[in-house]
Amino acid sequence: MARCISGVDANRLVWLGLALAAVLPVATGCQEELRTAPLTASRTPFVRDIPVPMSFELVDTMSRSYRRAGFRMIDHSYFGYAEPITVYAFYRDEMPKAGWRVLSDQNVQGSYHLSFQKGKETAVVVVMRDRRSLRSGALVTVTVKPIGVVVSGD
């Protein structure tokens, strides 16, 4: 038999407590932890020699590319749910596997910048924290262009 506490059924208090415990993490914005384990390269990247972490998606509204015989310019952005430092480590390790040579590597206020060269092209990879759909993750911008070509925004 349930005991009354100030006119309220004790069983109701227990059920109310359980309901609050289930809803409270969602209501307070509790988020899943971001991925910190090493990332795996997608088997089908958008550009053959530019690795992209598996589960990262192309952000169409922030991406563009141009190609013609012997010439390409790529400015792609990708988003995924991983810590930026983990994504930085992915590009630091995977770009050389795709034939790119590291030119520089820097961290500027939590934004990671890597520069690479392959033949007559340069690639700049910038990784930063970003928020999509109420969740935080990593936004990656990869810019590939011929050496010496200036792109607006450089």
C-alpha positions as YAML, in Angstrom:
chain: A
units: angstrom
residues:
- id: 1
  name: MET
  ca: [0.00, 0.00, 0.00]
- id: 2
  name: ALA
  ca: [1.46, 3.41, -1.00]
- id: 3
  name: ARG
  ca: [2.00, 6.01, 1.65]
- id: 4
  name: CYS
  ca: [0.68, 9.53, 1.19]
- id: 5
  name: ILE
  ca: [3.16, 12.37, 1.36]
- id: 6
  name: SER
  ca: [1.32, 15.65, 1.84]
- id: 7
  name: GLY
  ca: [-1.69, 14.31, -0.05]
- id: 8
  name: VAL
  ca: [0.37, 13.03, -3.02]
- id: 9
  name: ASP
  ca: [0.65, 9.34, -3.80]
- id: 10
  name: ALA
  ca: [4.30, 8.17, -3.35]
- id: 11
  name: ASN
  ca: [4.03, 6.02, -6.50]
- id: 12
  name: ARG
  ca: [3.17, 9.11, -8.53]
- id: 13
  name: LEU
  ca: [6.25, 10.87, -7.17]
- id: 14
  name: VAL
  ca: [8.44, 7.94, -8.23]
- id: 15
  name: TRP
  ca: [6.95, 7.95, -11.76]
- id: 16
  name: LEU
  ca: [7.33, 11.72, -11.99]
- id: 17
  name: GLY
  ca: [10.99, 11.42, -10.93]
- id: 18
  name: LEU
  ca: [11.64, 8.74, -13.56]
- id: 19
  name: ALA
  ca: [9.96, 10.82, -16.27]
- id: 20
  name: LEU
  ca: [12.05, 13.87, -15.35]
- id: 21
  name: ALA
  ca: [15.23, 11.79, -15.35]
- id: 22
  name: ALA
  ca: [14.43, 10.62, -18.89]
- id: 23
  name: VAL
  ca: [13.51, 14.08, -20.25]
- id: 24
  name: LEU
  ca: [15.99, 16.30, -18.42]
- id: 25
  name: PRO
  ca: [19.10, 15.42, -20.49]
- id: 26
  name: VAL
  ca: [17.23, 16.24, -23.72]
- id: 27
  name: ALA
  ca: [15.72, 19.44, -22.35]
- id: 28
  name: THR
  ca: [19.06, 20.73, -21.08]
- id: 29
  name: GLY
  ca: [20.80, 20.16, -24.41]
- id: 30
  name: CYS
  ca: [22.84, 17.15, -23.35]
- id: 31
  name: GLN
  ca: [24.74, 16.01, -26.42]
- id: 32
  name: GLU
  ca: [26.46, 12.87, -27.53]
- id: 33
  name: GLU
  ca: [30.19, 12.96, -27.14]
- id: 34
  name: LEU
  ca: [32.06, 13.75, -30.33]
- id: 35
  name: ARG
  ca: [34.19, 11.09, -31.90]
- id: 36
  name: THR
  ca: [37.80, 11.14, -30.75]
- id: 37
  name: ALA
  ca: [38.92, 7.73, -32.05]
- id: 38
  name: PRO
  ca: [40.98, 7.77, -35.26]
- id: 39
  name: LEU
  ca: [38.83, 8.36, -38.34]
- id: 40
  name: THR
  ca: [38.68, 6.09, -41.39]
- id: 41
  name: ALA
  ca: [38.86, 7.42, -44.95]
- id: 42
  name: SER
  ca: [35.79, 7.04, -47.12]
- id: 43
  name: ARG
  ca: [36.20, 4.61, -50.01]
- id: 44
  name: THR
  ca: [34.28, 7.00, -52.26]
- id: 45
  name: PRO
  ca: [35.59, 10.54, -51.70]
- id: 46
  name: PHE
  ca: [34.16, 13.37, -53.81]
- id: 47
  name: VAL
  ca: [37.62, 14.04, -55.27]
- id: 48
  name: ARG
  ca: [39.83, 10.99, -55.92]
- id: 49
  name: ASP
  ca: [43.02, 12.32, -54.26]
- id: 50
  name: ILE
  ca: [41.41, 14.26, -51.40]
- id: 51
  name: PRO
  ca: [40.55, 11.94, -48.50]
- id: 52
  name: VAL
  ca: [37.35, 12.55, -46.55]
- id: 53
  name: PRO
  ca: [36.49, 10.89, -43.23]
- id: 54
  name: MET
  ca: [33.77, 8.26, -43.43]
- id: 55
  name: SER
  ca: [30.36, 9.70, -42.42]
- id: 56
  name: PHE
  ca: [31.39, 13.28, -43.27]
- id: 57
  name: GLU
  ca: [29.04, 14.96, -45.73]
- id: 58
  name: LEU
  ca: [29.66, 17.55, -48.42]
- id: 59
  name: VAL
  ca: [28.10, 20.91, -47.54]
- id: 60
  name: ASP
  ca: [26.74, 21.81, -50.98]
- id: 61
  name: THR
  ca: [25.91, 25.41, -50.10]
- id: 62
  name: MET
  ca: [29.53, 26.07, -49.16]
- id: 63
  name: SER
  ca: [31.25, 24.10, -51.95]
- id: 64
  name: ARG
  ca: [32.30, 24.75, -55.54]
- id: 65
  name: SER
  ca: [34.68, 23.28, -58.10]
- id: 66
  name: TYR
  ca: [35.94, 23.98, -61.60]
- id: 67
  name: ARG
  ca: [37.84, 21.70, -63.96]
- id: 68
  name: ARG
  ca: [39.14, 21.81, -67.49]
- id: 69
  name: ALA
  ca: [42.00, 20.06, -69.29]
- id: 70
  name: GLY
  ca: [45.01, 20.02, -66.97]
- id: 71
  name: PHE
  ca: [43.48, 22.51, -64.53]
- id: 72
  name: ARG
  ca: [41.23, 22.24, -61.49]
- id: 73
  name: MET
  ca: [40.12, 24.43, -58.62]
- id: 74
  name: ILE
  ca: [38.27, 22.83, -55.74]
- id: 75
  name: ASP
  ca: [36.77, 24.53, -52.73]
- id: 76
  name: HIS
  ca: [34.78, 21.92, -50.78]
- id: 77
  name: SER
  ca: [33.40, 21.97, -47.26]
- id: 78
  name: TYR
  ca: [32.54, 18.84, -45.31]
- id: 79
  name: PHE
  ca: [30.82, 18.43, -41.94]
- id: 80
  name: GLY
  ca: [30.88, 15.53, -39.51]
- id: 81
  name: TYR
  ca: [30.42, 14.73, -35.83]
- id: 82
  name: ALA
  ca: [34.02, 14.47, -34.63]
- id: 83
  name: GLU
  ca: [36.39, 16.56, -32.54]
- id: 84
  name: PRO
  ca: [38.33, 19.04, -34.71]
- id: 85
  name: ILE
  ca: [41.67, 17.76, -33.33]
- id: 86
  name: THR
  ca: [40.72, 14.24, -34.49]
- id: 87
  name: VAL
  ca: [39.88, 15.53, -37.98]
- id: 88
  name: TYR
  ca: [43.14, 17.50, -38.06]
- id: 89
  name: ALA
  ca: [45.05, 14.28, -37.26]
- id: 90
  name: PHE
  ca: [43.12, 12.48, -40.01]
- id: 91
  name: TYR
  ca: [44.22, 14.97, -42.68]
- id: 92
  name: ARG
  ca: [47.78, 15.18, -41.35]
- id: 93
  name: ASP
  ca: [48.06, 11.39, -41.78]
- id: 94
  name: GLU
  ca: [45.87, 10.73, -44.84]
- id: 95
  name: MET
  ca: [46.90, 13.52, -47.27]
- id: 96
  name: PRO
  ca: [50.50, 12.18, -47.59]
- id: 97
  name: LYS
  ca: [49.03, 8.73, -48.35]
- id: 98
  name: ALA
  ca: [47.25, 10.37, -51.30]
- id: 99
  name: GLY
  ca: [50.54, 11.80, -52.57]
- id: 100
  name: TRP
  ca: [50.43, 15.25, -50.92]
- id: 101
  name: ARG
  ca: [53.56, 16.65, -49.20]
- id: 102
  name: VAL
  ca: [53.06, 18.70, -46.01]
- id: 103
  name: LEU
  ca: [54.20, 22.32, -46.37]
- id: 104
  name: SER
  ca: [52.91, 23.82, -43.14]
- id: 105
  name: ASP
  ca: [50.84, 22.98, -40.11]
- id: 106
  name: GLN
  ca: [49.39, 25.45, -37.59]
- id: 107
  name: ASN
  ca: [46.72, 25.91, -34.94]
- id: 108
  name: VAL
  ca: [45.19, 29.37, -34.72]
- id: 109
  name: GLN
  ca: [42.76, 29.75, -31.82]
- id: 110
  name: GLY
  ca: [41.31, 26.26, -32.21]
- id: 111
  name: SER
  ca: [41.24, 26.36, -36.01]
- id: 112
  name: TYR
  ca: [43.68, 23.91, -37.61]
- id: 113
  name: HIS
  ca: [45.40, 24.84, -40.90]
- id: 114
  name: LEU
  ca: [47.39, 22.40, -43.03]
- id: 115
  name: SER
  ca: [49.05, 23.21, -46.37]
- id: 116
  name: PHE
  ca: [50.15, 20.57, -48.88]
- id: 117
  name: GLN
  ca: [51.72, 20.38, -52.32]
- id: 118
  name: LYS
  ca: [51.39, 17.73, -55.02]
- id: 119
  name: GLY
  ca: [52.98, 18.35, -58.40]
- id: 120
  name: LYS
  ca: [51.88, 21.81, -59.54]
- id: 121
  name: GLU
  ca: [48.99, 22.11, -57.07]
- id: 122
  name: THR
  ca: [48.56, 23.25, -53.50]
- id: 123
  name: ALA
  ca: [45.90, 22.11, -51.06]
- id: 124
  name: VAL
  ca: [44.88, 23.97, -47.93]
- id: 125
  name: VAL
  ca: [42.83, 22.15, -45.30]
- id: 126
  name: VAL
  ca: [41.15, 24.14, -42.52]
- id: 127
  name: VAL
  ca: [39.37, 22.34, -39.68]
- id: 128
  name: MET
  ca: [37.22, 24.15, -37.12]
- id: 129
  name: ARG
  ca: [34.42, 23.48, -34.68]
- id: 130
  name: ASP
  ca: [30.95, 24.10, -36.11]
- id: 131
  name: ARG
  ca: [27.36, 23.51, -35.10]
- id: 132
  name: ARG
  ca: [24.70, 21.82, -37.24]
- id: 133
  name: SER
  ca: [21.27, 20.55, -36.15]
- id: 134
  name: LEU
  ca: [21.82, 21.48, -32.49]
- id: 135
  name: ARG
  ca: [24.98, 19.34, -32.40]
- id: 136
  name: SER
  ca: [28.57, 20.39, -32.51]
- id: 137
  name: GLY
  ca: [31.11, 18.81, -34.84]
- id: 138
  name: ALA
  ca: [33.90, 19.65, -37.27]
- id: 139
  name: LEU
  ca: [33.70, 21.70, -40.44]
- id: 140
  name: VAL
  ca: [36.49, 21.00, -42.95]
- id: 141
  name: THR
  ca: [37.29, 23.28, -45.87]
- id: 142
  name: VAL
  ca: [39.61, 21.87, -48.55]
- id: 143
  name: THR
  ca: [40.90, 24.21, -51.25]
- id: 144
  name: VAL
  ca: [42.93, 22.82, -54.15]
- id: 145
  name: LYS
  ca: [44.38, 25.11, -56.83]
- id: 146
  name: PRO
  ca: [47.36, 25.38, -59.17]
- id: 147
  name: ILE
  ca: [50.47, 26.94, -57.61]
- id: 148
  name: GLY
  ca: [50.47, 30.70, -58.13]
- id: 149
  name: VAL
  ca: [46.72, 31.06, -58.77]
- id: 150
  name: VAL
  ca: [45.00, 33.51, -56.42]
- id: 151
  name: VAL
  ca: [41.42, 32.71, -55.46]
- id: 152
  name: SER
  ca: [39.15, 35.41, -54.01]
- id: 153
  name: GLY
  ca: [39.20, 35.05, -50.25]
- id: 154
  name: ASP
  ca: [42.89, 33.98, -50.12]
...
